[in-house]
Amino acid sequence: MGDQTLDETNKDSGRSNSRRTGIIVVVVVLALAAGGFGAWFAFLRPTGVQRADVERLDKQRGIVDRSMNLYDPLLEEFTARYTNVVAEEEGDQEKEQVFTRESDVIKRESAANTGRLDAMAASPVAQEPEIAEAFRRFKDQYVAVIAYNDQRLINTANITRSVGGPCAPLHRDLNVSGGDYAQAYVQTADSCLLALAGAKDKADADTVQLLQGIEGIVKGQRDKQQEVLDATDDLGRLAKSTTAGVALLDINDALNKVRTTYEDAVKASSTKLVDDANAANAELERVLKSRLDQFKASGQEGK
Amino acid sequence: MTYENPGVTPEPARSRRRPVILVTCIVLAVLVIAVGALVAVNNFAGQQKAESLSALKGDRLNALGDARGKVQPAANAYLAAYKKARNAPASRDQAVKDSQKEKDEFQQASNSARSALQELKSGNDSVDTPVGVAVHQLVESHEDYFDYMEGLVESYPQFEGLFRDDEAARCNGLFVGSKASTLRERQTLLAQAAEPCRKAASDLLQSKNNAYVEFARTFDNKVAELQERAEVTAKGEENYAGFVRLKDDLVKRADDAEARNAPEAEVQKIADDAKAVNAQIRTNRSEFDFAAKRYLAGVKEMPSTVENVFSKEVSADIKHFDAVIPAREQILKDTIDVELTTK
């Protein structure tokens, strides 16, 4: 084999020369192609904000906005399930189970929404000067909506636990004309007041005000009934129990007033929150749209 | 290629460069091929991912929507069939048999909806991606819905049978007012009726459907309350006889005292005793009235407690699912769109 090769090398040195040239050409072409591809990849591939980035952020905006609509049905569901178990069930374990299951749904909802807002913040579009401000406002408003609904969960749970729990029998199950009414009232009121005090923990200002309002009313009635108990002679007891009974007539008005005040306050704050969020959403939508129009005008995919 | 022999090679210098060129050539070629392959694979994987996302958004979601849409009509058909069979009239066992076809059809609808959900879920529910999160939420809402509907169907005979005369629960026995001649008898009859009735209601606590569960809790409390009220009124009636005796006794004592012109202190004692008896009567009366009023109110609202399960609770729950599930679907679709533009 060695001989043959030698032979050929000698004979076809001209052809081998041209083959070498061919190889060199191929090598050069390949090197150029690779280098060119690398250069394109490194420098010429579209950089900066793309049209698709803007479209994507706009879609994400729509998703976040739509997600907020789920809070109402989810919180209604929580309230319905929790109210029933608190009112009708004796066992704490069952109550805790329903509470955990239903409140976890809302906690996961908020975690998902926060994740969506964070994903939006990572978009290069959100860094652009003309968009950054609108995005910041959007994010702030929607973070506030999420926080508001998280707080609503706590408020509802605390009100349900107290007003719908130990306080419920006060004006429902006790026999006003019964002989031991004063005794029963004081006893029930004490556990109600204890529950109301605990319910203020972590509740927001409006809810604390509601709970304090109820607390004031219950405490007033309780003290009147205590006076009945403290009265030493029959006549005194009768007089006290009569005034305490008369005072009870006002209780529904007083409770209604506290409740209406609370409902109005909640309505006002939620309306403001929703309005602000909607305005921030509309503004971001507008800014993104005009950013898209820029692409259209320049006829480019990138800038 | 024996280039090792320098003696016979005409151009030794150039010949030494040849292997270098060759090696460079090979290395470059391999590099180019590798880069090309990488780009192709990357592209292909991206393409595949995009295709699977498109399928998720299109076929999978549509299939799930179709399958889900059949669940509620199938449940309604079963409830209607069972009720019709039961009203025929037929026993519970017979009605279960007569509505077996509808039950099977419901089960089938529910199973295929669940497998459509499983199909959609498989490989897409990693919670690290936006699509995964949206899938997860969608799956959760659907599972709640399917559990709810299955519970609605499975526990229906139990619920429906509570007030039937031919079933063990026989909660109709709670309405004993006209059958009892005394309040004690009413209390006894009620206690007898309450036992199997409350047991049947507590079985409903195990249902997968929360409308039944919550009804069972409320109903059990209401029956317990009726029993308490019945006890108070029965006791009140019994006390009454005692009061009559006490009154007669007092009258006799007063007459007697008057006849023999008894001392002031004794008359005063009789007056005090009479006052005490009066106070007892008043208390008894007030407790009786209170309990009697509540008893009647409790009996009166019993039918609406039962009716509300379907007319209020179930329809509110279905409204809840109707609000949540389409929103979850739309959010998933939009999330997939976002993902599809990220390439």
Boltz contact constraints between the chains, C-beta under 6 A:
constraints:
  - contact:
      token1: [A, 2]
      token2: [B, 2]
      max_distance: 6.0
  - contact:
      token1: [A, 5]
      token2: [B, 2]
      max_distance: 6.0
  - contact:
      token1: [A, 6]
      token2: [B, 8]
      max_distance: 6.0
  - contact:
      token1: [A, 27]
      token2: [B, 25]
      max_distance: 6.0
  - contact:
      token1: [A, 30]
      token2: [B, 28]
      max_distance: 6.0
  - contact:
      token1: [A, 30]
      token2: [B, 32]
      max_distance: 6.0
  - contact:
      token1: [A, 34]
      token2: [B, 32]
      max_distance: 6.0
  - contact:
      token1: [A, 52]
      token2: [B, 341]
      max_distance: 6.0
  - contact:
      token1: [A, 56]
      token2: [B, 338]
      max_distance: 6.0
  - contact:
      token1: [A, 56]
      token2: [B, 341]
      max_distance: 6.0
  - contact:
      token1: [A, 59]
      token2: [B, 334]
      max_distance: 6.0
  - contact:
      token1: [A, 59]
      token2: [B, 337]
      max_distance: 6.0
  - contact:
      token1: [A, 59]
      token2: [B, 338]
      max_distance: 6.0
  - contact:
      token1: [A, 60]
      token2: [B, 338]
      max_distance: 6.0
  - contact:
      token1: [A, 63]
      token2: [B, 331]
      max_distance: 6.0
  - contact:
      token1: [A, 63]
      token2: [B, 334]
      max_distance: 6.0
  - contact:
      token1: [A, 66]
      token2: [B, 331]
      max_distance: 6.0
  - contact:
      token1: [A, 70]
      token2: [B, 327]
      max_distance: 6.0
  - contact:
      token1: [A, 73]
      token2: [B, 320]
      max_distance: 6.0
  - contact:
      token1: [A, 73]
      token2: [B, 323]
      max_distance: 6.0
  - contact:
      token1: [A, 73]
      token2: [B, 324]
      max_distance: 6.0
  - contact:
      token1: [A, 77]
      token2: [B, 320]
      max_distance: 6.0
  - contact:
      token1: [A, 84]
      token2: [B, 214]
      max_distance: 6.0
  - contact:
      token1: [A, 88]
      token2: [B, 217]
      max_distance: 6.0
  - contact:
      token1: [A, 88]
      token2: [B, 218]
      max_distance: 6.0
  - contact:
      token1: [A, 88]
      token2: [B, 221]
      max_distance: 6.0
  - contact:
      token1: [A, 89]
      token2: [B, 217]
      max_distance: 6.0
  - contact:
      token1: [A, 112]
      token2: [B, 133]
      max_distance: 6.0
  - contact:
      token1: [A, 175]
      token2: [B, 290]
      max_distance: 6.0
  - contact:
      token1: [A, 177]
      token2: [B, 286]
      max_distance: 6.0
  - contact:
      token1: [A, 178]
      token2: [B, 286]
      max_distance: 6.0
  - contact:
      token1: [A, 178]
      token2: [B, 287]
      max_distance: 6.0
  - contact:
      token1: [A, 179]
      token2: [B, 283]
      max_distance: 6.0
